[in-house]
């Protein structure tokens, strides 16, 4: 499984609105189309964390393909009032807001 973590800024009071937008989006076939296995949203002191797990490490490629879908464009637009770039001066795409994993541990069960 491959994971990405997007970091941005969000007023904590917006969490209900953001959750509703993703709830609607995730009820479509879009997560399957993008290879999304799980999505988790977190907030902490004005920060927004979007953790997305994919079936494989080609999630980025599938998301690039999904960007042409009107539903992808719509949720991106609908989130704009609630989510702002962590660093607006350097942000061009979600890739500019992705955290870098520097440690990973998994149970061997």
Secondary structure as the mmCIF struct_conf table of DSSP 4:
data_model
#
loop_
_struct_conf.conf_type_id
_struct_conf.id
_struct_conf.beg_label_comp_id
_struct_conf.beg_label_asym_id
_struct_conf.beg_label_seq_id
_struct_conf.end_label_comp_id
_struct_conf.end_label_asym_id
_struct_conf.end_label_seq_id
STRN STRN1 UNK A 2 UNK A 10
HELX_RH_3T_P HELX_RH_3T_P1 UNK A 12 UNK A 14
HELX_RH_AL_P HELX_RH_AL_P1 UNK A 15 UNK A 26
TURN_TY1_P TURN_TY1_P1 UNK A 27 UNK A 27
BEND BEND1 UNK A 28 UNK A 29
HELX_RH_AL_P HELX_RH_AL_P2 UNK A 30 UNK A 34
TURN_TY1_P TURN_TY1_P2 UNK A 35 UNK A 35
STRN STRN2 UNK A 36 UNK A 44
TURN_TY1_P TURN_TY1_P3 UNK A 45 UNK A 46
STRN STRN3 UNK A 47 UNK A 54
BEND BEND2 UNK A 55 UNK A 56
TURN_TY1_P TURN_TY1_P4 UNK A 57 UNK A 58
HELX_RH_AL_P HELX_RH_AL_P3 UNK A 59 UNK A 66
TURN_TY1_P TURN_TY1_P5 UNK A 67 UNK A 68
BEND BEND3 UNK A 69 UNK A 69
HELX_RH_AL_P HELX_RH_AL_P4 UNK A 70 UNK A 79
TURN_TY1_P TURN_TY1_P6 UNK A 80 UNK A 82
STRN STRN4 UNK A 83 UNK A 85
TURN_TY1_P TURN_TY1_P7 UNK A 86 UNK A 90
BEND BEND4 UNK A 92 UNK A 93
HELX_RH_3T_P HELX_RH_3T_P2 UNK A 94 UNK A 97
STRN STRN5 UNK A 98 UNK A 98
HELX_LH_PP_P HELX_LH_PP_P1 UNK A 99 UNK A 101
#
